[in-house]
Amino acid sequence: MSFTHRHLLGIEHLSPVDIGAILDLAETYVDLNRRTDKRSDVLSGLTQINMFFENSTRTQASFELAGKRLGADVMNMAMQASSIKKGETLIDTALTLNAMHPDLLVVRHPHSGAVDLLAQKVNCAVLNAGDGRHEHPTQALLDALTIRRAKGRLHRLSIAICGDIAHSRVARSNILLLGKMENRMRLIGPPTLMPSQVAEFGVEVFDDMEKGLQDVDVVMMLRLQRERMDGGFIPSEREYYHRYGLDAEKLARAKDDAIVMHPGPMNRGVEIDGTIADDINRSVIQEQVEMGVAVRMAAMELLARNRRAELAA
C-alpha cells in the first residue's frame, strides 16, 4: 500500500487513495475483531502513548484496545495529573516524551493546532484524536467505513450532517473526507450553529430540517457541544429538539433506506429521539463504535510500517 504519511493529523492532506488504503486494511481488522482470538503482532515491540487532555470514553478506549490487539506496549497518561497542571508547556512535555522513544503518540487536545505543534517536536508518529474545533480524522474514517459497509459504496451519495456544525471537529473532518469521495453534502442547523466560513465548504446549507433531509442517503446527527459555547446559541433544548432533533416525522423525508449516524455521546431527546437511535433497521450508531477500533488499528499499522522503515534507513 502506498500510504507514505508519517503522521495522521487530519483528513485535509489525505488523498482518496490514502483513504481507501486505510479503509481496505480496516476491513481485515473488522474480521479479526469478531474472532475469539483478536490478537495480532504487527505492533509487537513498539510503544504507544495515549495523551488525552480532554475527557473521552469511546476514542480513548478504542485507541487503547486497538494498540493492545496489535501487540503494542500501551501507556495511558493521566493528563489531569500531569506536569502540565504544574505549569509545564506542551512543548516541554513533548520533549520529555520524545526522550522516552515512543513509536506512536495518540493525542487529544482542546486547542486547534496543538497536535500539529506537538508532531513537529517529536520523532515518532502522531495520531490526532481530536484537536479543538479543527479535526478528528479517525472519526471521519470510521464514519466512512460504516457508510461504505452499509451502502455498498462511498461515492455519489447524498449525505446530511445535522446540528452543531460550528463547534464540531467531527463535522469538519467528515465534510473534507466525504467531499473528496464525490458525495453531495448538506449541512443542516440553525444559523447560530453554522461556521462563519460555511460558504467556502462547497456544500448545501439548510436551516429547515425537513427540507434538508429530503431524499438523503445518510443522516449524520451531531452532539450539541455546550462546553464550547460561550453564548445563547439556541433558545432552549426543547425548542432545539422541536426544530432540529431527529424524530420519525423528520426522518420520513429521507430515503426509505437512509441510515442514521451519531458520533456519540448522544443527548437523547435533544439531538435524536431514542427510538430512532435504537432502531436496528436504520441506526448504525453501534456499528460506528465497532468500526472505530478497526480503523484505528489500520491507521496505526500503516504509520508503524513507515516508522519501522524510517528507523531501518
KAQUIRA-V17719 format. One record per backbone hydrogen bond with DSSP energy under -0.5 kcal/mol. CO is the residue of the C=O (numbers start at 1). NH is the residue of the N-H. Records with the same first field share a line. If there is no record, write none. Layout:
# KAQUIRA-V17719
CO: NH  NH
This chain:
# KAQUIRA-V17719
1: 3
2: 4
8: 128
11: 14
15: 19
16: 20
17: 21
18: 22
19: 23
20: 24
21: 25
22: 26
23: 27
24: 28
25: 28  29
26: 30
27: 31
28: 32
29: 33
30: 34
31: 34
32: 35
36: 38
41: 44
43: 46
46: 73
47: 103  104
48: 75
49: 51  106
50: 52  77
51: 53  108
57: 61
58: 62
59: 63
60: 64
61: 65
62: 66
63: 67
64: 68
65: 69
66: 70
67: 72
68: 71
69: 40
70: 43
71: 45
72: 74
73: 48
75: 50  77
77: 52  79
78: 81
79: 82
82: 85
83: 86  88
84: 87
89: 93
90: 94
91: 95
92: 96
93: 97
94: 98
95: 99
97: 100  102
98: 101
103: 125
104: 49
105: 107  127
106: 51
107: 129
108: 53
109: 132
111: 114
113: 117
114: 118
115: 119
116: 120
117: 120
118: 121  122
125: 105
126: 8
127: 107  129
128: 138
130: 109
131: 134  135
135: 131
136: 139  140
137: 141
138: 142
139: 143
140: 144
141: 145
142: 146
143: 147
144: 148
145: 149
146: 150
147: 151
148: 152
157: 159  184
158: 217  218
159: 186
160: 162  220
161: 188
162: 222
163: 165
165: 168
167: 169
168: 172
169: 136  173
170: 174
171: 175
172: 176
173: 177
174: 178
175: 179
176: 180
177: 181
178: 183
179: 182
182: 156
183: 185
184: 159
185: 204
186: 161
187: 206
188: 163
190: 193
191: 194
193: 165  166
195: 198
197: 200
198: 201
199: 202
204: 187
206: 189
207: 209
208: 212
209: 213
211: 214
213: 216
216: 255
217: 259
218: 160  220
219: 221  261
220: 162
221: 263
223: 225
224: 226
225: 228
226: 229
231: 233
236: 240
237: 241
238: 242
239: 243
240: 244  245
241: 245
245: 247
246: 273
247: 251
248: 252
250: 253
251: 254
253: 215
255: 258
259: 219
260: 284
261: 221
266: 268
267: 270  271  272
271: 246
272: 269
273: 276  277
274: 278
276: 279
278: 280
279: 282  283
282: 260
284: 288
285: 289
286: 290
287: 291
288: 292
289: 293
290: 293  294
291: 295
292: 296
293: 297
294: 298
295: 299
296: 300
297: 301
298: 302
299: 303
300: 304
301: 305
302: 306
303: 307
304: 308
305: 309
306: 310
307: 311
308: 312
309: 313
